Amino acid sequence: MDPGYETVVDPTTIVYTMTAMVIHGVMVAAQLGLAAYLLATGTLALLAPGLDKPWLQRLGAEHPGLPNASAHAAARVALGLALLAPFAVGASFAVSLAASFASLAVLASAERGLPRVPGRPGRLARGVAMACAAVVAGFSVWEGEDGLDLGVEVIATAQGWRTHELDWQLENDLKAPKVGDVAPDFALQDPEGGVAVRLSDFRGKRPVALVFGSYT
């Protein structure tokens, strides 16, 4: 095996890494989903304010009786763009942070402005959108960075390292001995630093065990 090859595997590190990847993946999905929802519903409300379709109502795009409906729709479009600005054009994360809080306020205000009718379509979609806005805002405050920008960077970096590791293995691990192969010969100093002991000296005589401790 290549003497430069050193692997340290800690199960807890794997758990932490996978947990971080899942969290960042969820944040990317939440911020992208919220931005897409705001852009879609806001654009539809601006371009087709009289369009009355059941699927639009289930998306929460229709707001019968909502005051200042045009201004509300324009605000949705602006907030959707602001949520994408740090990732798309390198804007400060404060832009998306403010947009996430504003999105929560706008969506909550619209929900309060709707007539209280049991079973009104779109309530689930609006609730999920508000939950995404709250999660995005909280995560951005916690990390001090834009969740979408950070998440994409973390995932892309991890994928890049994975590709690098696979390339390394293809180049070097082919030389590593397989189970059942004769171990390559090597020499180590005895504990007193005296003569070197070679593995081949014990071949055919007795088993050899290497014990690594904190003193090595």
C-alpha positions in Angstrom: 0.0 0.0 0.0 1.1 3.5 -0.7 2.9 4.7 2.5 1.2 8.1 2.2 -2.2 6.5 2.6 -3.6 7.2 6.0 -7.3 6.8 6.9 -8.9 7.7 10.2 -12.5 6.5 10.5 -14.6 7.7 13.4 -18.2 6.6 13.4 -19.3 9.8 15.3 -17.6 11.9 12.6 -19.6 10.1 9.9 -22.9 10.7 11.9 -22.1 14.4 12.3 -21.2 14.8 8.7 -24.3 13.1 7.4 -26.5 15.1 9.8 -24.9 18.3 8.6 -25.5 17.3 5.0 -29.1 16.6 5.6 -29.7 19.9 7.5 -28.0 21.9 4.7 -30.0 19.9 2.1 -33.3 20.7 3.9 -32.3 24.4 4.1 -31.6 24.5 0.4 -34.9 22.9 -0.4 -36.8 25.2 2.0 -35.3 28.4 0.7 -35.7 27.4 -3.0 -39.2 26.2 -2.4 -40.2 29.4 -0.6 -38.7 31.6 -3.3 -40.5 29.5 -6.0 -43.8 29.7 -4.2 -43.6 33.5 -3.7 -42.6 34.1 -7.3 -45.2 31.8 -8.8 -48.2 32.9 -6.7 -47.2 36.6 -6.9 -46.7 36.5 -10.7 -50.0 34.7 -11.2 -51.9 37.2 -9.0 -50.3 40.1 -11.0 -50.8 38.7 -14.5 -54.1 36.9 -14.0 -55.9 38.5 -11.0 -59.3 37.2 -12.2 -58.2 33.6 -12.9 -60.2 31.3 -10.8 -58.9 27.7 -10.9 -59.1 25.1 -8.2 -55.4 24.2 -8.5 -54.6 27.9 -8.0 -56.7 28.1 -4.9 -55.0 25.0 -3.5 -51.6 26.7 -4.0 -52.9 29.7 -2.1 -52.6 32.0 -5.1 -56.1 33.3 -4.9 -56.9 35.7 -2.1 -60.6 36.8 -2.4 -61.3 39.9 -0.4 -57.7 40.6 0.4 -57.0 44.4 0.6 -54.3 45.8 -1.7 -54.1 42.5 -3.6 -51.8 44.0 -6.3 -49.3 45.4 -3.8 -49.4 42.1 -2.0 -48.6 40.1 -5.2 -45.8 42.5 -6.1 -44.3 42.1 -2.6 -44.3 38.3 -3.1 -42.4 38.6 -6.4 -39.9 41.0 -4.8 -39.4 38.8 -1.8 -38.9 35.7 -3.9 -36.2 37.4 -5.9 -34.5 38.7 -2.7 -34.4 35.2 -1.3 -32.3 34.1 -4.4 -30.1 37.3 -4.5 -27.2 36.1 -2.4 -26.8 32.9 -4.3 -27.7 34.2 -7.7 -25.8 37.6 -7.8 -23.7 37.5 -4.6 -25.7 40.0 -2.6 -25.3 40.3 1.1 -26.9 37.6 3.2 -28.8 40.4 5.0 -30.9 40.7 1.9 -32.3 37.1 2.1 -32.4 37.4 5.9 -34.7 40.4 5.7 -36.7 38.8 2.9 -37.3 35.7 5.0 -38.7 37.7 7.9 -40.7 39.9 5.5 -42.1 36.8 3.8 -43.3 35.4 7.0 -45.0 38.7 7.8 -46.6 39.1 4.4 -47.9 35.5 4.4 -49.2 35.8 7.9 -50.9 39.1 7.1 -52.5 37.6 4.0 -53.7 34.6 6.1 -55.3 36.9 8.7 -56.9 39.0 5.9 -58.8 36.0 4.4 -62.4 35.3 5.4 -62.7 32.6 8.0 -64.3 29.9 5.9 -63.8 26.2 7.0 -62.0 24.1 4.5 -60.7 27.0 2.4 -58.3 25.7 -0.3 -54.7 26.7 -0.1 -54.4 26.7 3.7 -51.9 23.9 3.7 -49.7 25.5 1.0 -49.7 28.8 2.9 -48.9 27.1 6.2 -45.9 25.2 4.6 -44.7 28.4 3.1 -44.8 30.2 6.4 -43.0 27.4 8.1 -40.3 27.5 5.4 -40.0 31.3 6.0 -39.6 30.8 9.7 -37.0 28.0 9.3 -35.0 30.0 6.7 -35.0 33.1 8.9 -33.9 31.1 12.0 -31.2 29.2 10.2 -29.8 32.4 8.7 -29.6 34.1 12.1 -28.0 31.0 13.6 -25.3 30.6 10.9 -24.8 34.3 10.0 -24.9 33.3 6.3 -27.4 32.8 3.6 -28.8 29.2 3.9 -29.1 28.6 0.2 -25.6 29.9 -0.6 -24.0 28.0 2.3 -25.9 24.8 1.6 -25.0 24.6 -2.0 -21.4 25.4 -1.2 -21.2 22.6 1.5 -22.9 20.0 -0.7 -20.7 20.9 -3.8 -17.6 20.8 -1.7 -18.5 17.4 -0.2 -19.2 16.1 -3.6 -15.9 17.4 -4.9 -14.0 15.7 -2.1 -15.9 12.5 -2.7 -14.9 12.6 -6.3 -11.3 13.3 -5.3 -11.3 10.4 -2.9 -12.7 8.0 -5.5 -10.0 9.0 -7.9 -7.4 8.5 -5.3 -8.7 5.1 -4.4 -8.7 4.0 -8.1 -5.1 5.1 -8.4 -3.7 3.8 -5.1 -5.9 1.1 -3.6 -5.3 -1.2 -6.6 -1.9 -1.7 -5.1 -3.2 -2.6 -1.7 -3.0 -6.3 -0.6 -6.3 -8.1 -0.7 -7.7 -10.6 1.9 -5.6 -13.8 1.6 -2.6 -12.1 -0.1 0.8 -12.3 1.4 1.5 -9.2 3.5 4.2 -6.9 2.0 7.4 -7.0 4.0 8.4 -4.1 6.2 10.8 -3.4 9.1 10.2 -1.7 12.4 12.5 -0.8 15.3 12.1 -2.7 18.5 10.8 -0.8 21.6 14.4 0.0 22.8 15.3 1.5 19.4 17.7 -1.3 18.7 17.8 -3.6 15.7 15.1 -3.5 13.1 12.6 -6.4 13.1 11.4 -7.5 9.7 8.0 -9.2 9.1 9.6 -11.7 6.8 11.7 -13.0 9.8 8.6 -14.5 11.2 7.1 -15.9 8.0 6.2 -19.5 8.5 7.1 -19.4 12.2 4.5 -17.6 14.2 1.6 -15.2 13.8 2.4 -11.5 14.0 0.1 -8.9 15.6 0.7 -5.1 15.4 -0.7 -3.2 18.4 -0.9 0.5 18.2 -1.4 2.5 21.4 -1.1 6.1 22.6 2.6 5.5 23.1 3.3 4.9 19.4 
